[in-house]
Amino acid sequence: MNSNEINIAIVGATGAAGGTALELLLERNHPTDKIVAMASERSAGKKIQYGDTELTVVHATVDAFEGIDVALFAAGGYVSRRLARKVVEKGVFVIDKGSIFRMDPTIPLVVPEVNADDIEWHPGIVSTPNCTSTPLVMVLDALRSLSPITAVTVATYQSVTGTGVAANEELLEQSRAALAGENYVPQVYPHPIAFNVLPHIDDFLEDGYTKEEQKMLNESRKILHDDSLRVSATCVRVPVEISHSESVQIEFESNVDVLDAERVLSEYDGMIVVDDPSKNEYPMPLSAAGRDEVLVGRIRKDTAHENGIALWLACDNLRKGAALNALQIMDEALRRDAFKPAAQRMAT
Ligand SMILES: NC(=O)c1ccc[n+]([C@@H]2O[C@H](COP(=O)([O-])OP(=O)(O)OC[C@H]3O[C@@H](n4cnc5c(N)ncnc54)[C@H](OP(=O)(O)O)[C@@H]3O)[C@@H](O)[C@H]2O)c1
């Protein structure tokens, strides 16, 4: 089978992550008759432009997965919980973009550049990380080739499309209202996001961190296979449409040279070093948006830690942070002939 022969369901096709999956399939010329766009009952019958043609949205029910080889779930935890395991029983390979399976020890959590081999043991579902964890683990994986990493401090600057389509509309409408001197009552966030930043993503936990911050620690450990890694994150929502940025300070067991760090980062698959302060060149959300690569720059000695490196990254949260990573998992599973659950592959 080649990748254009795969029957793919996009669950959440009317949303930010699902819509980007469709954009990526169009870039690959995936045939229209091999895509089923799924969403809630509300959207059934809606048309989505796909190149010169249109896809008709169908309600995501178990029956709608008839004949599907691979399903990309991007419709939130409730939908994945309700449908994912049932469609696996129908022989569908599920790639889930939500958070509910990420820390399940029986389900691999994969960024192909880092831990593609984990796809081998999937039980029918592979999970993809949170959009902030993905670029972070790629950077850490590149740098740990120079010296073991002992601790990471990260502050994120996350775009509103990370929350979804409705949050992006809120940013635009609220910005227009603010400039016109009009009132706009926030619907998606607890405070205005236009001309503001919110140090609050997902629910607060008892220890003072948020769930988003906890995800960065737990997911990094699982993907990097390093349970002793320490990650302290502060996750912040900023009034940016697309691309998350991160300020990262990494402590190593031994001294790491800045030029060596730059070299291993620039050699890493799916990463580009953009780092020429003399020309004002560094990663920015506007330059990362629409690109597949993680952009890394501002690479320098961390003056607060003896063996530390500080850097800045930007990554399109809808592409590598969500849809692209999912399609890369599909490509990798296809290459390994691993769409079926591991137990079934071993039995044959
Ligand atoms: N946005 C990102 O950067 C990003 C990154 C990584 C992971 N993710 C994950 O991707 C998922 C979707 O996020 P998003 O940002 O794309 O959200 P979104 O823009 O709000 O889209 C949500 C999608 O889910 C669909 N949906 C809602 N309820 C449904 C139901 N009962 N049955 C079937 N479909 C239903 C919606 O369809 P209707 O239009 O019919 O309501 C819509 O297509 C989440 O799990 C999120 O954690 C997102």
The ligand as an ORCA input file, in Angstrom:
! r2SCAN-3c Opt
* xyz 0 1
  N      -5.201     23.196     18.301
  C      -4.020     22.676     18.564
  O      -2.962     23.344     18.426
  C      -3.908     21.269     19.045
  C      -2.631     20.726     19.192
  C      -2.490     19.410     19.670
  C      -3.626     18.703     19.975
  N      -4.858     19.272     19.832
  C      -6.026     18.459     20.204
  O      -6.912     18.321     19.092
  C      -8.248     18.242     19.560
  C      -9.083     19.299     18.839
  O      -8.580     20.576     19.136
  P      -8.857     21.824     18.192
  O      -7.960     22.875     18.692
  O      -8.813     21.454     16.766
  O     -10.381     22.193     18.634
  P     -11.540     22.923     17.804
  O     -10.999     23.873     16.823
  O     -12.462     23.443     18.851
  O     -12.256     21.733     17.016
  C     -12.987     20.722     17.676
  C     -13.465     19.695     16.652
  O     -14.084     18.613     17.357
  C     -15.355     18.370     16.791
  N     -16.294     17.835     17.772
  C     -16.730     18.421     18.905
  N     -17.626     17.630     19.531
  C     -17.768     16.529     18.782
  C     -18.556     15.338     18.882
  N     -19.375     15.145     19.896
  N     -18.432     14.399     17.908
  C     -17.584     14.587     16.871
  N     -16.821     15.695     16.708
  C     -16.901     16.646     17.652
  C     -15.800     19.725     16.305
  O     -16.851     19.552     15.382
  P     -18.056     20.620     15.243
  O     -17.530     21.705     14.358
  O     -19.129     19.819     14.615
  O     -18.388     21.086     16.633
  C     -14.512     20.242     15.689
  O     -14.313     19.683     14.414
  C      -8.194     18.422     21.081
  O      -8.204     17.152     21.687
  C      -6.861     19.096     21.312
  O      -6.326     18.783     22.571
  C      -5.029     20.527     19.363
*
